[in-house]
Structures are given as structure tokens and as C-alpha cells.
Amino acid sequence: MTVTNDAARTAEAAEATIPAASRAERFASYDVEAFEVPGGREENWRFTPMKRLRGLHDGSAAASGEVKVDADAAPEVRVENVARDDERLGEAGVPSDRIAAQAYSAFDSATLVTVPKDTVASAPSLIRLTGPGEGKTAYGHVQVRAEAFAQATVVLDHVGSGTYADNVEFVIGDGAQLTVLSVQDWADDAVHVSEQHLRLGRDARLKHVVVTLGGDLVRVSPTATFAGPGGDVEMLGVHFADAGQHQEHRLFVDHAVPHCKSNVLYKGALQGDGAHSVWIGDVLIRAAAEATETFELNRNLVLTEGARADSVPNLEIETGEITGAGHASATGRFDDEQLFYLQSRGIAEEQARRLVVRGFFHEILMKIDVPEVRERLEAAIEAELQAVGA
């Protein structure tokens, strides 16, 4: 559409008044009725099997249970339950779809994890969330706050059964450094839909790791925004889909201020009939975001017939004054040359396949700084491979 110069200048001025507001947030709301009931043909729902959402998307899934929250936090970290009217809630972002809005309107109390200003946590903090139970539905809200110049690692561990929708906020203050691991290790019957909001202050650094192993349907949607220059976000993901599982990860990185960095790396493996993984990676570099540096990469390894991986990287650039930007995606089966190389050195085919899969995930596993989580993931991958005699 062509606009006049005056109109263009007016639009640019309006854009400048919304620093670090994501494209999704401009149309976001806390009101469930602000969003139409998705039918599955919409761009952000076209890969999701709507019938398996158990009514989360159309309002028919009334809360019938609660998620149990257990905290094993570092002594320097404060964990509290707060009422839904706490003024800190919503600081990182607001819901951008109907399920997220429903989750925001339905939770009773939120779990608030705070790393105080200038504090360096002496150990990782573990927050375990156990599902409401088979046949039950629950809604929740978690916010992790790293105040100015704080440093910490926080693990959100999701286990158990049931249907669960939530909003998770990560508020990283100026100069703070936070590592977060969101682990979805649900039972086979579980459905989990999570919208995650990442907001980085000036010169803040965030390592955001998503690990998805269990569940019938898991959909995690992280959105990263920058509240000041110098922010640096690394978004990593590991997922392993088994027969019948649907695992979906939708990322959006909004570069609205200058001199910020983002790096995205997700890897997934699939095996078994009906195993389905979806990865959507959107990066927007706005006109004001000069000297941006960004790259996103998704790789998928299909281990058996009947499994499917969908991967869609998107990069939108509104300024030519950037340091660098790129994206890539690849989906394939075992590398026959790698298998031949290993077998030619006396390694049995079954063991060679396991070594290839381990090597595939090695790059991300070594970036997980919590040994317990890394070892647990390694064990889970090994168990998955043994299940099909790979």
C-alpha cells in the first residue's frame, strides 16, 4: 500500500512511541473475548490439532483442578505466591491468543520468583509444577524476576498428568544475567499450552532453554522483547517426539531497540507413527534497531517412518544498518556417510545410530549448565532410542 510522506512520518512517529512492544502485543489483551475462537486455519494455529486441545481454545475447558508448585530455591532467591492483582504481573507481556488470555483470566494466584538486586545466587533454583491429574484442567501463572545486576539459574520442571495452560514471564533487569530451563517432562496423557514472555533490560543477558520430552500435546510460545540497548538473548531448545506426540514451539524475537543480540538454536528428533514436531521462528528487526545481530537455526532428525517435522524460519528486516542477520532450517534422516564411517570401524549399526543421535544433540546439551538436567535429558534420549531398538 502506498502512503503519502506525511502519513508515513505519522506512522513512524507512532511506532517510535512503542519501544520494545512486540508485533503480537499490539493486538494483545487480557480479555478472552477480544480473541476469536480459533478454528485451526489461522496462521498461528494451522499446525495444531485443535481437537486435542481439550477445549482450551474455545472456553469449554473449565478449571477443575490445581497445579501443585514445589520450590527448592537458592537461599538468596525469594519465592512467593501473589494475588492476581499484584502490580508486577504482566510486566513482561500480555496474552496474544485466546488460550493465553483464558489462562490469564482464570488463575487464582501466581508464583513469583525474585532474584534481588546485585545478588548472585549460589545454586540453581528448582520450581516443580505437577499437573492437576488425569482428566482435570488447571490454569497458572509464573513470573521470574532478576533485578538489576542479579545473576541466577532457574529451572521450571513440569511433570504429571492433566490439561494445563499458563503464562510465564521472565523480567530481566538492567545488567542482570539469567539462565532459565523450562522442562516439559509430562506423562503421556498431558496437554500443556504455554505462552512465555521474555523482557530484557539494558545490557541484560538471558539464556532461555526449552526441553520437551513428554505429553500428548505440548505447545510452547516464547516471545522475546528488549527494553533497552545492549540486550543479549540466547534461545535454545531440545525436543524428542514419540509415536502420537505433538510438540510445537513458536518463537518470536522483536528487535525494537539498537545494539541487541539474539541467537536461536533448536534441535529435535522424532520417531514412531504420528510423531509430529512444529518449529516456527519469527525475528523482526525494526527500523530503530540499528546494529542488531541475530541468527536462528532449527534442525530436525527423523528416525523412523511415519514421523513428520514442520520447520518455518522467518526473518523481517526494516533497516539496513545491522551487524548481521540470518536463518536456516534442515530436516533429514540419518547421515548414511556417518553410519558407514562408524560401522567401517567395527561399531555395530545399532550402537552407531545411537552415537549419531547423541552427537546431534551434543551441541545444545553442553550449553545446559545444570548437570542434573543435562544428565536427565541424556538418559531420556537413551531410553527413547532403546524403545525402538535404534
Sequence and secondary structure as in RCSB ss.txt:
>XXXX:A:sequence
MTVTNDAARTAEAAEATIPAASRAERFASYDVEAFEVPGGREENWRFTPMKRLRGLHDGSAAASGEVKVDADAAP
EVRVENVARDDERLGEAGVPSDRIAAQAYSAFDSATLVTVPKDTVASAPSLIRLTGPGEGKTAYGHVQVRAEAFA
QATVVLDHVGSGTYADNVEFVIGDGAQLTVLSVQDWADDAVHVSEQHLRLGRDARLKHVVVTLGGDLVRVSPTAT
FAGPGGDVEMLGVHFADAGQHQEHRLFVDHAVPHCKSNVLYKGALQGDGAHSVWIGDVLIRAAAEATETFELNRN
LVLTEGARADSVPNLEIETGEITGAGHASATGRFDDEQLFYLQSRGIAEEQARRLVVRGFFHEILMKIDVPEVRE
RLEAAIEAELQAVGA
>XXXX:A:secstr
    HHHHHHHHHHHHTSTT  TTGGG  S GGGS    S STTTTTS GGGGTTTTTT        EEEEE  T
T EEEEEETT TTTTSS    SHHHHHHHHH SEEEEEEE TT B SS EEEEEE   TT EEEEEEEEEE TT 
EEEEEEEEESSSEEEEEEEEEE TT EEEEEEEE   TT EEEEEEEEEE TT EEEEEEEE   SEEEEEEEEE
ESSTT EEEEEEEEEE TT EEEEEEEEEE SSS EEEEEEEEEE STT EEEEEEEEEE TT TT EEEEEEEE
EE STT EEEEEEEEEE  S  SEEEEEEEEE   HHHHHHHHTTT  HHHHHHHHHHHHHHHHHTT   HHHHH
HHHHHHHHHHHHTT 
